Amino acid sequence: MSKAFSLAIDAMGGDNAPDVVLDGLELAAERHPQARFLLVGDEARISGLLARRPRAAKLCMIRHAPDVISSEMKPTAALRQGRQSSMRIAIDSVASGESAGVVSAGNTGALMALAKIVVKTLPEIDRPALAAIMPSARGDVVMLDLGANVQCDARNLVEFAVMGDTFARAVLGLTAPSCGLLNVGSEELKGDDRVRAAAEVLKESHLGASFHGFVEGHDITAGTVDVVVTDGFTGNVALKTGEGALKLMRDLLRQVFTSSIPARMGYLLARPALDRLREWMDPRRYNGAILLGLNGVVVKSHGGTDALGFAHAVDVAMDMVTHHFNDRIREGLSRLANPAAAEPLAPARP
């Protein structure tokens, strides 16, 4: 069936839902005036709030959901008890083909479990991967897997590379994104058997020309490659370490510039540069973790984000829908299965 909605939106997910969700949609509606959103949640509560956001109201249809999956609910409980929740009904619309994708700021574990069970993985994909956009010295970087799969084999890593390449083309607009496998060293003999086996496959694949080889932890923030591929255990540790380092830097800068009167005067002189740094490092710009490899677009917004952050998550999902992300994954995987057709992929954007 043809998809009636660009995205289904879990209106009740997140710390400040539904207000933040609707404010985010008001911003997103200005950027995507041709989109149609299925807004799922408490109809009586949502309808009055939506009427105050005229741009979003023009693009949304409300579908009532009597229940909400709480942030404390375990994934197994969400699977059993959450059939009438806003998250489940939104995901069901993707599984039925009514919506092309879903965005939720709700319970991460529940969203991942429901998406895997209800939406299911693409037939060509062994396991889905959790990806996100991160800042680097050279611009935005895609990293995956960030926690969906603690243990991975060489096949999984190769599939992650294909999905990461496709994502970088669709969302970052790169015509030939470079890709690297995260390892304990850049030398070819470093790492375990699965990482080295994945590297050999990628060298001979259609990604071979853009495959950088092995990268190390410092290469993530250096922007050595556009796509960093690793297993979910390592990726999650790297992500949390990076988040902690950014918080430490912000805290130290605050201490330095409030430590004395001369320091406060120095802050006034440095403020324009610091404002640019704050804008560049704004976590709202990187809001929206994506579960790749499913039969639909699934984007997880941070539960504590504000309207701008939620709008960014919607932007990411819309980019994936607009550029037929899953069709391009299938194309990339078919090239792996047919090395004779291993020629560069067409760019995702003109």
Steps between C-alpha positions, in 0.01 A plus 500: 500500500616857445620674815246754623741668742860611473556428869313375804581708810480363854347810658520367855865388509763705680546695822289801396252343260277590333592872513860462382396251230241742361737796521755294309245413235412868464865565411522193277181594316666818378788297357283221356172657381424201274523245782206330668528388862295243689498636854432220749400560861228625735264668253322716757827635632670541163223664299489821704877532503526433126248775424753750639762384248342585165781380272513157664121478517477524119724197457385275785224247552444386859451133587393427855715278722372444854831380650859618532816290538679648799874560510532231770315224312719209395502403130342162574214669685458750216462212255234334716311795644553790263272408209281808553788737572589798283839346418355163395221646287749729327730203429205289383428762234852450363468121506170520308650734239274789594797712610850507355665545839462588867660749738477454877668659801372222723657200673806399292499130589129470431531679166785275385322183612167597342667611178692174464197282574225701328672677209758220455834515325549516126533149353856577391612619846615263773473757781392865518747757630463815706664799331544867585665814365792635701714816474861491386774745399406453134121499530233246584588131535267197495576230756344155540425271678441690824346227710246290312741204467756435771658216304550514122666284238671606177175484302332737742784751473487491120123557504548788745749657258247480214227651717733772631607590147137523390409710803786745441386546141133549588527714813838673474479541123846352436562363152786266594523461880819342632464207739723349769486207740572596861797301625784503754741619232509606138738225385349219291610228744334666801168384645319168524398261223153648444628855452773389261254279308254787466779724370589249229138482382465879494823543303358282221148648512341797326610702805863410438597835349370687805603243764773664709591189698541494877453810715566560868303677772660840441402480132131536593532860617773575247257421219747265329204323336134585446368163625641314803395135528530287813308254718235625740705441815797706382279760334294562812811536715648746248175699486467531878868589531459775242190636673688505831797680344272770356332551837838522671616762249187710557538475879869594488432800276230615739739469796780684317284794394334545842810455716592869528414851383775497231366162382149648467645788299679248281169322445345822366784531248480132403120481498447520120739209444350305790151554360613352169652205685180451700295501182733251331493266801128541567371147576164589347668503157586133548172385653349192345648150517392284208430127498622396156411181314128485575200491266440868568667807643532499881654804675547535875506856631663570835233498768614826657544702182321826425298600193805573286652162582178315421469690172849384409398138562205554265739652243718188510200272457364708212837491323497120520144480369556752221812326374348147511755385751400133511502466122857626499599252773362219285697634205822507703451149634425365153837636389666307781332182376604578141860628502496530121261794545730669749496850355455826693150575620318799353488796741189526714459869418554699180 
